[in-house]
Amino acid sequence: MSQSPPDPSSAKPAQPDLSGLQLDTLAVRAGIHRSQFAEHSEAMYLTSSYVFDNAQQAADAFQKGTEGRNVYSRFTNPTVTAFEERLAALEGAECCVATASGMSAILAITMALFKAGDHVIISQGVFGSTVQLFTNFFEKFGVEVSFVPPTDPMAWQKAVKPNTKMFFVETPSNPLTEVSDIGALSEIAHRAGAVLIVDNCFCSPALQRPLEFGADIIIHSATKYLDGQGRVLGGAVLGSRKLIHAPMLQFMRNAGPTMSPFNAWVCLKGLETLGVRMEAHSARALALATWLEQHPKVARVFYPGLESHPQHALAMRQQKSGGGVVSFEVKGGREAAWRAIDATRLLSITGNLGDVKTTITHPATTTHGRLPQAARDAAGVSEGLIRIAVGLEAVVDVQNDLARGLNG
């Protein structure tokens, strides 16, 4: 015999007071809206559409975008909303819009805010697909693009034009972990009437909150540390409600680079352990970077947590720790790099990062392999460079696995 749903009016408020709570608490308590069934674990709403009480209610929702009313899951879904609210709480942002992937997040905010004839300035140290998106697609539609070194604020200043509308930077960068001064870039961008967009993928809000340093918009590939186990794709755009809510909602509604409810639920649950995972990733990465720095076959190590890193002091001001990504250059170029990678038996040879399993890749022929040689040279992506995203294995096992190729 089935039971009737409980009276929702008798239940406690679904959303507790989140003011003043710490990140680890927000990671498990923000974004909870319980249904009439009073579930403890967040529900997953796998539905494409929503039912209205009458024709007028449906017309209002479709025409006026009634606040709080789900209309169609291409742009409104309860599970996706829960993920957005939780991530916004962690970043200290007013608004978050989730997307299908990190790249679709960049696409969506650029299409929503900018137009043909605008000029954007981008760090040379960004993910290869980000370079491809701007040079192969946005330039084709009349957006002017300039690339500058990520760590030289004066270069950004010199690149400013009357039509400059956006600064875009990854910090730390992929794959060299170069650290940009968010505050300095923010001042330059705002003087020029431009917005500063920061890709916070490598740190996540557990280690860095760019809005606190003057950034206007944050980009995430939720595929990485927000999920944390390499299970699903996802992305997000965060910032002030005034800046991103209406433009992003309009673009998502009509173009549809939508995060699925299932992927949103996976990332929502991944956020619950974000703080403890990033602490563990960082501790293991620092230990591995320190070990690599002493290895005779390694020419140079790139890791913000090392005192030898050129922007170490800046990183320690902006970040809680160095993060989980370590890159290093081996002596002997591509041949030596491939030999070290191929000799591993434990590490996963894959271009993804942010997983509990340690991953290893050769950026010059994978993540940045489609870039022209000149662009790779400008970004410092050499043939001997190896990128490791340190997982949660015992670090001594990762060291022993790398030693197979490095010592050979």
Residue, then its C-alpha position, 0 to 999 in steps of 0.5 A: m500500500s503506497q503512502s501519501p507524501p508528507d505535508p511539506s508545510s510540516a518540514k524544517p526549512a530546506q536551506p539552512d542559514l549559510s552566512g559565516l560558514q567555512l568552505d568545508t561546511l558550505a561544500v556539504r550544506a549549500g545548494i540543498h532544496r529538499s523535496q516533499f519526501a525530505e530526502h537527506s542526500e540530494a535528489m537527481y531530477l532526470t526530466s526534460s520538461y515541467v508541468f504547469d497548473n494551467a495555460q496562464q502559468a505556462a505562458d508566464a513562465f515561457q514569456k516572462g521567465t518567472e523566477g524560481r520556476n523551472v521551464y525546460s531543462r535546457f536552461t533550468n533544472p533543480t539538480v543543476t541549480a543545486f550544483e550552481e548554488r553550492l559552487a557559487a557559495l564556495e567561490g563567494a559569487e552571487c551567481c553561477v551558470a553551469t555548462a556542459s564542459g569547461m570549454s563550453a563555459i568559455l564559449a558561453i560567456t564570450m558569446a553572451l558578453f562580447k561581439a564582433g569588433d571587440h578585442v580580447i587579451i589572453s594569456q599565452g599560458v592557457f590550455g591548447s583548446t582555449v587557444q584554438l577556440f579564440t584563434n580558429f573560431f572567435e577571430k573568424f567572427g570578428v573578435e580581435v585576439s592578442f596573446v601576452p605573457p601571463t606573468d608580465p602585467m606591463a605586457w597586458q597594459k601595452a596590449v590594451k586597445p580602445n576596443t579591449k573588452m576582456f582579459f582572460v587568464e589561467t592561474p596557475s597556467n596549464p601546463l607550466t603552473e605560471v602564476s598571474d597577479i590577479g589584483a594587478l591584472s584586475e586594475i589594468a582591465h578595469r581602467a580599460g573598461a574591460v572585464l577580467i576572467v580567471d580560469n580557476c581550474f587548477c586551484s578550485p575555490a578550495l585553494q583560490r577565490p579570484l573574485e576576492f582579488g578583483a576578478d569579475i568572472i570565474i571559469h571552471s572545468a568541473t570535469k577536473y577537481l570539482d568532480g574529482q574522480g574523472r567521471v563526467l564532463g561539466g563547466a561553470v561561469l561565476g560572477s555577479r548576478k548583474l554581469i552574467h545572469a541574464p546574458m548567460l541565461q539567454f545564451m543557454r536557453n537558445a544555444g543549449p550547451t547545457m550541463s546534464p542533471f546526472n553530471a550536475w549531481v555527480c559534481l555536486k557530490g564531488l564538491e562535498t570532498l573538495g577541501v580535503r581532496m585539494e589538501a591531499h593533492s597539494a601535499r603529495a604534489l609538493a612531495l613529488a616536486t621536491w623529489l623531482e627537483q633533486h633528480p639528476k635527469v630532471a632539468r627543471v620543475f614547475y610547481p608553485g609550492l616550491e621556493s624555486h618557482p618564479q612566482h612562489a611568493l605571489a602564489m602563496r599570497q593568492q593560493k592556500s597551497g601549490g595545488g595538485v599539478v606538477s610539470f617538469e622538463v627532462k634532459g633529452g627532449r621528446e625521446a627522454a620524455w616519452r621513455a619516462i612516460d612509457a616506462t610507468r606502470l601505475l600512472s595513467i597516461t591521459g590528458n585529463l587532470g584532477d582525478v584521484k588517480t595520478t595522470i601523466t601526459h606529454p603536453a607538446t604532443t597532446t593537450h597543446g599538440r595542435l598549436p603551431q610550433a611558434a605558439r608552443d614556444a611562446a607558451g614554454v611547452s618544450e618537447g621535454l616537458i611532462r605534466i603530472a596531475v598528482g592523485l591520492e596514491a601514496v607518493v612513494d609509489v608514484q615516485n617509484d613508478l616515475a623512477r622506472g623511466l627516469n633512471g633508465 
